[in-house]
């Protein structure tokens, strides 16, 4: 009996192992080159692990003002001495931006004028002692209303600075003058005492004028009163030594019988 040939058997195809697949993917990725290039804008914030973008990952000039959140840059973010006048816009710093008492003279450097000061902003408390000198006061800028009562004394006046043109008419009294500055006592309470002889033809006449009690003699004089043709003349007019009396003496050298008189006066002052 003839034997039958065996039926052909089907070979089984084995599936690649996971390890083989991963190694093939790695190989493909390493050799593919530009085949795996990422599309533009395909990487978003959600694809980046927090904290993984470093300073070296940022191109120069890549962060502009539009990328900063409002208020995100404060004093702690700014290095010392990097913000100068060139970085500030005109009128960028207002009064509300300056801390009270933070500005000193060195901060101003001549940059502040009257236009930069608010009305009434500079008070006496803001001025240091002796900070305002004559050079700081406008010529003619001070008036009498700027001076406190009694603010000017003799020590503030230069020698011979006050002349008659500076003194108001009839404004000075004896109390305004220091007697020692005059070199002699002041005359106060002036009084004139007059005397006169009878009008007759007596050849020689003499008369006194005496100051009242409490007064001292400071001067005097005399005169002759006569009509036409009278030759009487004043002989002497003088203060009586060590008294308060002024005396006058007159005579008629060529008596002619006409009447005449002799007058005298004394100038007296309070002691």
Secondary structure, DSSP 8 states (H G I E B T S, - for coil): -----------------HHHHHHHHHHHHHHHGGGG---TT---GGGS-TT---GGGS-TT---GGGS-TT---GGGS-TT---GGGS-TT-S-GGGS-TT---HHHHTT---GGGS-TT---GGGS-TT---GGGS-TT---GGGS-TT---GGGS-TT---GGGS-TT---GGGS-HHHHTS----S-EEEEEE---B--SEEEEEEE--TTEEEEEEEEEEEE-TT--EEEEEEEE-TTSSEEEEEEEESS--S--EEEEEEEEEEE-
